Amino acid sequence: MKLSQFNDYVQTLATIGAIAGLILVAYEIRQSTRIAVAESYRDGYVAINDLILSGLESGIAGPLIKAETQPDALTPEEKMAISLWLEANYRTIANEYSQIEVLAVDAQEEYRAFDQYVERVAPRIFASAWSRAWFYQEASIQEPRAAEGVRRALEKSPLISTTDLFKQIDEAAATTE
């Protein structure tokens, strides 16, 4: 074998090694992005749970149940408290959408990650007819792209009473303690 042939083989192997290294780096970047999306998804779910639980501790449960059973009897203060609570929850969902939008590698992955997140979260927040009415009147105007994901999730989930929702939340909290 001549020195020039040996040099060609070494250059070919070096090129193949460089290409393999680039493929490995691309794979690691994609994995890191997926991990970041998953962490963002988890953080958003924790934030929603915290908002729901803090709402329960602050006394939002009574007005929410009243909104479902006696909507005409709600005081302006109760309506405002419920609206602010729903707004805070929806803002958390919209913020999660923004984070996923930035982190996602492609649009399909972005929507798939957001849909998975929203399918777990939205039915808990917008479980009752009253809260869904709020969503369709208020939130869907503010963040149309995030609202579309919530709308898809709500179409798949049944309406449940606020009382049943709080029972589910209490049961879930009891099992995690």
C-alpha positions, 0 to 999 in steps of 0.5 A, a space after each residue: 500500500 502506498 503512502 497516498 492510499 493510506 492517507 486517503 483511507 485515513 482521511 475517509 475514516 476521519 470524515 466518517 468519524 466526523 459525520 458520526 460525531 455530528 449525528 451523535 451531537 444532533 441526537 444529544 441536542 434532540 434528547 436534551 430538548 425533549 427533556 427540557 419540554 418534559 421538565 417544563 410540562 411537569 413544572 406546569 402541572 405542578 404549578 396548576 396543582 399548586 394554584 388549585 390547592 391554594 384556591 381551595 385553601 383560600 376559600 374558592 371552593 364555596 363560590 365555585 360550588 355556588 356558581 354551579 348550583 346557584 349562579 344567580 346568587 353569586 355576589 360580584 365579589 364571588 364572581 370576581 374571585 372565581 374569574 381571577 382564580 380561573 384567569 390565574 389557572 388559564 395564564 399558567 396554561 398559556 405560559 406553559 404553551 409559550 415555554 413549549 413553543 420555544 423549546 420544541 424542535 418542530 411544530 408537531 412535537 410542540 402541539 403533541 406535548 402541549 396537548 398531553 399537558 392540557 389533557 391532564 390539566 384543563 379538565 380539572 380547571 374547567 370541569 364545570 359548565 360555569 368554568 367552561 363558560 368563562 373559558 369560552 367567553 374570556 380566555 379563548 380571546 386572550 391566547 388563541 393558540 393556547 386556547 385551541 389546545 384547551 378547547 380540544 381537551 375540553 371536547 374530549 372530557 366530560 363535565 363534572 360537578 365542582 363537588 366531585 372535582 374537589 373530592 377527586 383532588 382531595 383523594 389525589 392529595 391524600 394518596 400523595 401524602 
